[in-house]
Amino acid sequence: MKTSLDPYPEFKTVLELVKRLSKDEKIKLSKELEKELLDIQFTRLLRIFKTNELSEKDITTATESVRASIYGRSKSN
């Protein structure tokens, strides 16, 4: 077991402390942990979807091309 001055106590120590909390304190702790977990998951998703392969110019060019194609088809009908 680590000392009480250790900023990163072992899981067993944290669990023992959590068991001492009141029901309301456990609910608050649970909500805080949920917020942190959601933040971690969101950050992971952002990293997964982040890409440097497409620039805004590439997207604009592709959009204009598709729009021109659609406009050309609607004009011929």
ChimeraX commands (.cxc) that place a marker at each C-alpha (Angstrom):
marker #1 position 0.00,0.00,0.00 radius 0.5
marker #1 position 1.27,3.46,-0.85 radius 0.5
marker #1 position 1.64,6.30,1.63 radius 0.5
marker #1 position -1.17,8.76,2.27 radius 0.5
marker #1 position 0.95,11.49,0.66 radius 0.5
marker #1 position 1.01,9.64,-2.66 radius 0.5
marker #1 position -1.11,11.59,-5.18 radius 0.5
marker #1 position -1.98,8.29,-6.97 radius 0.5
marker #1 position -3.19,5.81,-4.37 radius 0.5
marker #1 position -3.77,2.17,-5.26 radius 0.5
marker #1 position -7.20,1.17,-6.49 radius 0.5
marker #1 position -7.89,-0.82,-3.29 radius 0.5
marker #1 position -7.29,2.30,-1.22 radius 0.5
marker #1 position -9.64,4.36,-3.38 radius 0.5
marker #1 position -12.27,1.64,-3.20 radius 0.5
marker #1 position -12.05,1.55,0.59 radius 0.5
marker #1 position -12.56,5.30,0.70 radius 0.5
marker #1 position -15.51,5.14,-1.68 radius 0.5
marker #1 position -17.18,2.52,0.51 radius 0.5
marker #1 position -17.10,5.03,3.39 radius 0.5
marker #1 position -19.02,7.66,1.44 radius 0.5
marker #1 position -22.68,8.36,2.01 radius 0.5
marker #1 position -25.21,7.42,-0.64 radius 0.5
marker #1 position -25.44,11.04,-1.83 radius 0.5
marker #1 position -21.66,11.36,-2.03 radius 0.5
marker #1 position -21.47,8.12,-4.03 radius 0.5
marker #1 position -24.06,9.49,-6.46 radius 0.5
marker #1 position -22.04,12.70,-6.87 radius 0.5
marker #1 position -18.87,10.70,-7.41 radius 0.5
marker #1 position -20.61,8.51,-9.96 radius 0.5
marker #1 position -21.79,11.54,-11.91 radius 0.5
marker #1 position -18.30,13.04,-11.92 radius 0.5
marker #1 position -16.78,9.77,-13.12 radius 0.5
marker #1 position -19.41,9.55,-15.85 radius 0.5
marker #1 position -18.56,13.08,-17.04 radius 0.5
marker #1 position -14.88,12.22,-17.15 radius 0.5
marker #1 position -15.54,8.99,-19.04 radius 0.5
marker #1 position -17.71,10.79,-21.60 radius 0.5
marker #1 position -14.99,13.38,-22.08 radius 0.5
marker #1 position -12.40,10.66,-22.67 radius 0.5
marker #1 position -14.67,8.84,-25.14 radius 0.5
marker #1 position -15.46,12.07,-27.02 radius 0.5
marker #1 position -11.78,12.95,-27.26 radius 0.5
marker #1 position -11.03,9.47,-28.61 radius 0.5
marker #1 position -13.75,9.85,-31.24 radius 0.5
marker #1 position -12.38,13.22,-32.31 radius 0.5
marker #1 position -8.93,11.67,-32.76 radius 0.5
marker #1 position -10.39,8.82,-34.82 radius 0.5
marker #1 position -12.29,11.14,-37.17 radius 0.5
marker #1 position -9.61,13.83,-37.41 radius 0.5
marker #1 position -7.94,13.80,-40.79 radius 0.5
marker #1 position -5.49,16.03,-42.55 radius 0.5
marker #1 position -6.26,14.46,-45.92 radius 0.5
marker #1 position -9.12,16.78,-46.85 radius 0.5
marker #1 position -8.86,20.53,-46.91 radius 0.5
marker #1 position -11.76,22.94,-46.98 radius 0.5
marker #1 position -10.81,23.71,-50.60 radius 0.5
marker #1 position -11.06,19.99,-51.52 radius 0.5
marker #1 position -14.50,19.76,-49.94 radius 0.5
marker #1 position -15.71,22.94,-51.68 radius 0.5
marker #1 position -14.43,21.72,-55.05 radius 0.5
marker #1 position -16.15,18.35,-54.66 radius 0.5
marker #1 position -19.39,20.01,-53.50 radius 0.5
marker #1 position -19.42,22.40,-56.45 radius 0.5
marker #1 position -18.78,19.54,-58.85 radius 0.5
marker #1 position -21.68,17.49,-57.48 radius 0.5
marker #1 position -23.98,20.51,-57.49 radius 0.5
marker #1 position -23.07,21.28,-61.12 radius 0.5
marker #1 position -23.74,17.67,-62.06 radius 0.5
marker #1 position -27.13,17.70,-60.32 radius 0.5
marker #1 position -28.00,21.09,-61.84 radius 0.5
marker #1 position -27.04,19.79,-65.33 radius 0.5
marker #1 position -29.25,16.72,-64.93 radius 0.5
marker #1 position -32.22,18.76,-63.71 radius 0.5
marker #1 position -31.84,21.20,-66.64 radius 0.5
marker #1 position -31.90,18.38,-69.19 radius 0.5
marker #1 position -35.13,16.88,-67.73 radius 0.5
marker link #1:1,2 radius 0.2
marker link #1:2,3 radius 0.2
marker link #1:3,4 radius 0.2
marker link #1:4,5 radius 0.2
marker link #1:5,6 radius 0.2
marker link #1:6,7 radius 0.2
marker link #1:7,8 radius 0.2
marker link #1:8,9 radius 0.2
marker link #1:9,10 radius 0.2
marker link #1:10,11 radius 0.2
marker link #1:11,12 radius 0.2
marker link #1:12,13 radius 0.2
marker link #1:13,14 radius 0.2
marker link #1:14,15 radius 0.2
marker link #1:15,16 radius 0.2
marker link #1:16,17 radius 0.2
marker link #1:17,18 radius 0.2
marker link #1:18,19 radius 0.2
marker link #1:19,20 radius 0.2
marker link #1:20,21 radius 0.2
marker link #1:21,22 radius 0.2
marker link #1:22,23 radius 0.2
marker link #1:23,24 radius 0.2
marker link #1:24,25 radius 0.2
marker link #1:25,26 radius 0.2
marker link #1:26,27 radius 0.2
marker link #1:27,28 radius 0.2
marker link #1:28,29 radius 0.2
marker link #1:29,30 radius 0.2
marker link #1:30,31 radius 0.2
marker link #1:31,32 radius 0.2
marker link #1:32,33 radius 0.2
marker link #1:33,34 radius 0.2
marker link #1:34,35 radius 0.2
marker link #1:35,36 radius 0.2
marker link #1:36,37 radius 0.2
marker link #1:37,38 radius 0.2
marker link #1:38,39 radius 0.2
marker link #1:39,40 radius 0.2
marker link #1:40,41 radius 0.2
marker link #1:41,42 radius 0.2
marker link #1:42,43 radius 0.2
marker link #1:43,44 radius 0.2
marker link #1:44,45 radius 0.2
marker link #1:45,46 radius 0.2
marker link #1:46,47 radius 0.2
marker link #1:47,48 radius 0.2
marker link #1:48,49 radius 0.2
marker link #1:49,50 radius 0.2
marker link #1:50,51 radius 0.2
marker link #1:51,52 radius 0.2
marker link #1:52,53 radius 0.2
marker link #1:53,54 radius 0.2
marker link #1:54,55 radius 0.2
marker link #1:55,56 radius 0.2
marker link #1:56,57 radius 0.2
marker link #1:57,58 radius 0.2
marker link #1:58,59 radius 0.2
marker link #1:59,60 radius 0.2
marker link #1:60,61 radius 0.2
marker link #1:61,62 radius 0.2
marker link #1:62,63 radius 0.2
marker link #1:63,64 radius 0.2
marker link #1:64,65 radius 0.2
marker link #1:65,66 radius 0.2
marker link #1:66,67 radius 0.2
marker link #1:67,68 radius 0.2
marker link #1:68,69 radius 0.2
marker link #1:69,70 radius 0.2
marker link #1:70,71 radius 0.2
marker link #1:71,72 radius 0.2
marker link #1:72,73 radius 0.2
marker link #1:73,74 radius 0.2
marker link #1:74,75 radius 0.2
marker link #1:75,76 radius 0.2
marker link #1:76,77 radius 0.2
view
